[in-house]
Amino acid sequence: MLISEIFYSLQGEGALSGVPSVFVRTSGCNLRCAWCDTPYASWNPEGTTMRVDNIVAAVQSHRAARHVVLTGGEPMIAKEIRELAAALKELGYHITIETAATVAPEAVACDLASMSPKLLNSAPQGAEHGVWRKKHEATRWQPTVVRAWLDAGCDYQFKFVVAAPSDVEELEGMLASLKRDIPRHKVQLMPEARTLEAMRERAGWLGEVCKARGYRYAHRLHIELYGNKRGT
């Protein structure tokens, strides 16, 4: 399995924000988001090929951690992700899978499905990205797959990357199309930002949207604490 990085940090996003966690970042992605903050696991995938037992040993080296986050890139396209998740689950770890929800769970071990379907604002721009733009647009929203995650039996949350007020109308249409009763506190709106300044600039109006519509505002703690850099 190609692994970009394994590190111990505080969860920076979502319902478990602030929880010490080991992050296992697989390298490779089936999308190409314009604002991707981990291009080394997506646009230009790099890393080290590791066996599942070696990944597990690296996780276990952080003895205080009981939470593991499988992330990417898109972890669900990693060939041995189910084997890795099963091994970690057997050891008693709480497993969060951070996914764009374009690949069905198919019985993967998971405690929290952290789904981040991509909005129109994610499409790569520029003529040089024409082929990837078509692939990205055809893949980024898979309602049948999202429903499979909702039915998988694990807890879940939605995280939408929001850059403009119009994005909220879009995501509400996407959620409505699922034909499921999704509590609004399970839906987190996260400002599109790779710097603390940009995050704070969007936090004001996005927070007001969350208050008005009942969604949860999703701060990005790792940017607040460490900035936008690897291993955090």
C-alpha positions as semicolon CSV with decimal commas, in nm:
position;residue;x (nm);y (nm);z (nm)
1;M;0,000;0,000;0,000
2;L;0,140;0,341;-0,096
3;I;0,154;0,554;0,217
4;S;0,222;0,925;0,200
5;E;0,269;0,977;0,573
6;I;0,185;0,843;0,917
7;F;0,182;1,093;1,200
8;Y;0,038;1,158;1,546
9;S;-0,153;1,481;1,594
10;L;-0,483;1,628;1,708
11;Q;-0,785;1,571;1,487
12;G;-0,842;1,910;1,330
13;E;-1,187;1,869;1,175
14;G;-1,528;1,729;1,252
15;A;-1,700;1,580;1,553
16;L;-1,375;1,449;1,704
17;S;-1,186;1,776;1,668
18;G;-0,913;1,795;1,929
19;V;-0,886;1,419;1,987
20;P;-0,527;1,283;1,973
21;S;-0,517;1,054;1,670
22;V;-0,276;0,866;1,448
23;F;-0,324;0,966;1,086
24;V;-0,249;0,714;0,812
25;R;-0,249;0,902;0,483
26;T;-0,269;0,684;0,175
27;S;-0,137;0,825;-0,151
28;G;-0,357;0,838;-0,459
29;C;-0,695;0,992;-0,534
30;N;-0,973;0,951;-0,791
31;L;-1,052;1,326;-0,777
32;R;-0,850;1,639;-0,844
33;C;-0,986;1,921;-0,631
34;A;-0,875;2,270;-0,729
35;W;-0,809;2,365;-0,368
36;C;-0,655;2,033;-0,257
37;D;-0,429;2,089;0,044
38;T;-0,252;1,751;0,010
39;P;-0,133;1,746;-0,354
40;Y;0,143;1,504;-0,256
41;A;-0,133;1,245;-0,202
42;S;-0,350;1,347;-0,497
43;W;-0,222;1,557;-0,786
44;N;0,132;1,427;-0,745
45;P;0,100;1,111;-0,535
46;E;0,417;1,016;-0,355
47;G;0,506;0,796;-0,064
48;T;0,648;0,464;0,049
49;T;0,505;0,120;-0,021
50;M;0,430;-0,042;0,314
51;R;0,286;-0,376;0,424
52;V;-0,020;-0,375;0,646
53;D;0,173;-0,517;0,944
54;N;0,431;-0,239;0,918
55;I;0,159;0,026;0,908
56;V;-0,002;-0,127;1,216
57;A;0,334;-0,128;1,396
58;A;0,381;0,240;1,313
59;V;0,037;0,316;1,459
60;Q;0,114;0,116;1,773
61;S;0,434;0,312;1,830
62;H;0,214;0,600;1,947
63;R;0,112;0,430;2,269
64;A;-0,127;0,694;2,402
65;A;-0,342;0,696;2,088
66;R;-0,670;0,505;2,067
67;H;-0,803;0,680;1,757
68;V;-0,682;0,620;1,403
69;V;-0,778;0,828;1,100
70;L;-0,751;0,667;0,757
71;T;-0,723;0,952;0,512
72;G;-0,572;1,047;0,180
73;G;-0,595;1,125;-0,105
74;E;-0,884;0,883;-0,113
75;P;-0,817;0,593;0,125
76;M;-1,097;0,380;-0,016
77;I;-0,908;0,324;-0,342
78;A;-0,608;0,176;-0,159
79;K;-0,609;-0,197;-0,236
80;E;-0,545;-0,318;0,118
81;I;-0,753;-0,062;0,305
82;R;-1,003;-0,321;0,428
83;E;-0,727;-0,546;0,556
84;L;-0,567;-0,252;0,736
85;A;-0,895;-0,133;0,887
86;A;-0,978;-0,484;1,007
87;A;-0,636;-0,524;1,172
88;L;-0,669;-0,191;1,351
89;K;-1,025;-0,267;1,460
90;E;-0,915;-0,601;1,605
91;L;-0,664;-0,412;1,819
92;G;-0,942;-0,195;1,960
93;Y;-0,875;0,133;1,782
94;H;-1,152;0,376;1,698
95;I;-1,138;0,417;1,320
96;T;-1,237;0,727;1,128
97;I;-1,235;0,702;0,750
98;E;-1,211;1,036;0,574
99;T;-1,358;0,987;0,229
100;A;-1,521;1,176;-0,055
101;A;-1,780;0,895;-0,055
102;T;-1,725;0,798;-0,417
103;V;-1,635;0,435;-0,333
104;A;-1,877;0,206;-0,149
105;P;-1,777;0,084;0,199
106;E;-1,833;-0,286;0,126
107;A;-1,805;-0,393;0,490
108;V;-1,490;-0,194;0,571
109;A;-1,431;-0,164;0,947
110;C;-1,526;0,188;1,046
111;D;-1,653;0,370;1,355
112;L;-1,697;0,715;1,198
113;A;-1,750;0,770;0,827
114;S;-1,638;1,127;0,768
115;M;-1,786;1,197;0,426
116;S;-1,681;1,502;0,229
117;P;-1,867;1,506;-0,104
118;K;-1,722;1,766;-0,335
119;L;-1,915;2,068;-0,461
120;L;-1,883;2,248;-0,793
121;N;-1,621;2,473;-0,633
122;S;-1,381;2,177;-0,629
123;A;-1,347;2,139;-1,007
124;P;-0,993;2,190;-1,140
125;Q;-0,958;2,502;-1,349
126;G;-0,762;2,575;-1,666
127;A;-0,740;2,420;-2,012
128;E;-0,449;2,200;-1,902
129;H;-0,682;2,018;-1,663
130;G;-0,958;1,951;-1,917
131;V;-0,936;1,571;-1,900
132;W;-0,923;1,566;-1,522
133;R;-1,207;1,816;-1,497
134;K;-1,434;1,575;-1,688
135;K;-1,328;1,281;-1,469
136;H;-1,368;1,487;-1,154
137;E;-1,716;1,611;-1,246
138;A;-1,830;1,260;-1,338
139;T;-1,707;1,117;-1,007
140;R;-1,735;1,376;-0,730
141;W;-2,102;1,315;-0,638
142;Q;-2,223;0,955;-0,610
143;P;-2,557;0,954;-0,422
144;T;-2,590;0,573;-0,441
145;V;-2,250;0,536;-0,279
146;V;-2,333;0,795;-0,013
147;R;-2,649;0,603;0,074
148;A;-2,439;0,286;0,107
149;W;-2,222;0,463;0,364
150;L;-2,531;0,582;0,550
151;D;-2,653;0,222;0,562
152;A;-2,316;0,075;0,666
153;G;-2,402;0,082;1,036
154;C;-2,128;0,314;1,158
155;D;-2,163;0,669;1,281
156;Y;-2,126;0,935;1,016
157;Q;-2,078;1,302;0,950
158;F;-2,081;1,519;0,641
159;K;-1,814;1,785;0,586
160;F;-1,867;2,025;0,299
161;V;-1,596;2,266;0,189
162;V;-1,772;2,600;0,140
163;A;-1,621;2,894;-0,047
164;A;-1,928;3,108;-0,120
165;P;-2,289;3,140;-0,001
166;S;-2,411;2,977;-0,324
167;D;-2,234;2,658;-0,218
168;V;-2,486;2,616;0,064
169;E;-2,777;2,600;-0,179
170;E;-2,589;2,339;-0,379
171;L;-2,512;2,115;-0,083
172;E;-2,870;2,135;0,039
173;G;-2,987;2,010;-0,299
174;M;-2,738;1,723;-0,281
175;L;-2,855;1,621;0,065
176;A;-3,220;1,642;-0,035
177;S;-3,155;1,410;-0,329
178;L;-3,047;1,135;-0,086
179;K;-3,408;1,103;0,038
180;R;-3,284;1,035;0,392
181;D;-3,352;1,198;0,725
182;I;-3,013;1,353;0,798
183;P;-3,000;1,558;1,120
184;R;-2,854;1,900;1,053
185;H;-2,600;1,864;1,334
186;K;-2,446;1,581;1,129
187;V;-2,373;1,830;0,851
188;Q;-2,063;2,042;0,902
189;L;-1,975;2,342;0,688
190;M;-1,604;2,405;0,663
191;P;-1,452;2,721;0,514
192;E;-1,237;2,661;0,207
193;A;-0,903;2,787;0,330
194;R;-0,541;2,688;0,340
195;T;-0,431;2,978;0,560
196;L;-0,548;3,106;0,894
197;E;-0,628;3,443;0,740
198;A;-0,854;3,297;0,472
199;M;-1,028;3,075;0,725
200;R;-1,104;3,368;0,954
201;E;-1,223;3,579;0,661
202;R;-1,490;3,323;0,573
203;A;-1,571;3,219;0,928
204;G;-1,796;3,517;0,999
205;W;-2,056;3,475;0,727
206;L;-2,033;3,097;0,728
207;G;-2,095;3,088;1,102
208;E;-2,406;3,300;1,051
209;V;-2,529;3,057;0,784
210;C;-2,483;2,769;1,029
211;K;-2,678;2,955;1,298
212;A;-2,961;3,036;1,058
213;R;-2,993;2,688;0,908
214;G;-2,894;2,462;1,195
215;Y;-2,572;2,322;1,054
216;R;-2,253;2,277;1,249
217;Y;-1,965;2,513;1,180
218;A;-1,646;2,311;1,124
219;H;-1,334;2,486;1,241
220;R;-1,000;2,363;1,109
221;L;-0,801;2,330;1,429
222;H;-0,482;2,207;1,265
223;I;-0,453;2,529;1,062
224;E;-0,512;2,731;1,378
225;L;-0,243;2,542;1,570
226;Y;0,017;2,452;1,309
227;G;-0,059;2,623;0,979
228;N;-0,091;2,433;0,651
229;K;0,194;2,183;0,663
230;R;0,255;1,811;0,662
231;G;0,242;1,595;0,970
232;T;-0,027;1,796;1,145
